[in-house]
Amino acid sequence: MALQGDMALIGDMLQFIGVFVSFSIAYVAFRGVRHTESSSLLRLATAFVFLGFGFLVEAIVGLGQVVPSFSLSETTVVVGGLLLETTGYFFLAFSHAVDVMLSKRMGAALLVFPVISLSGTQMADVLSFFAFYFVMYGVVETLYSYARTKKPDTLLIAMGLSLIGLGTFFQWLATLYQYVGVLTLLQIILQEMGLLMMFIPVLTFRSMGGVKQDGPI
Amino acid sequence: MAQYRTQVRIIADVLSTARDMNTEGEGVGVTALLRKGNMSYTRMSKLLSELVGSGLLLELSGDKISKYMISEKGIQFLAHYYAFEDFAQSFGLRL
């Protein structure tokens, strides 16, 4: 998305924070998979790998606008980045969906958000819309989990996801009204704030000593 | 509401029972593990063999019955399990 001057630079720096946070979460989740062979953690790790690469692509596209010699075919790459990001959000929502099926609950939360007609919209609009839908589904399920466990970190994740959801909503608006650069910056700021909140479980995990040995037991 | 238990959750339950009920250091019998583990004798026997084989449990053979005690490796496994369970729960997920 088109940002100009200093705003573009700030946006890019923030995108790289998103890359770091996403890959950090994916790393801890993958270690969890190796230790526990948990499919939930595998889906979580997959989600954040996709998100990390999605943010990376967007940051590189942004960098291409700041550094002239770094030019890329923007539309294709932006759609590619959005596709990665949306896939990441899909896996994040899918983790909850599987959890719902395992506990034999109905995925009523899926019905909370009405499916609207998408005909005539562009690919980027569609992807941003789906990203928003998946994130909001994740928010509902995470809040449901919080109601069950009363774990403060779960509430933080729900709040983080809400900010990301709001960010993806602005991203959607930004794809519709491409001349509004502020919307894109606002989207990145909200998204990064949300991701930083999601980084807290990684910090908690580290402060508890993490896991010293790698590999299955 | 009944919840589906994954294999790793069942292993963690058996190991934590073997750890918590071993108050006198003489190990825990199959009956106690069955009571807490909520599974059939056949399934429990198979699981115990696997856990002893992988070094997570120690088998203390008595005159008539075997008793089980959690090993150092089992204690490490539980610590890792709880750390990752906490991490997954933060994201609203179950292991």
Interface residues (C-beta under 8 A of the other chain):
Chain A: V28 A29 R31 G32 H35 T36 E37 S38 S39 S40 L41 L44 S95 H96 D99 L102 S103 K104 G138 E141 T142 L143 Y144 S145 Y146 T149 K151 D153 T154 L156 I157 A158 M198 I200 P201 V202 T204 F205 M208 G209 G210 V211 Q213 I217
Chain B: M1 Q3 Y4 T6 Q7 V8 S54 L56 K73 Q76 F77 A79 H80 Y81 A83 F84 D86 F87 A88 Q89 S90 F91 G92 L93 R94 L95
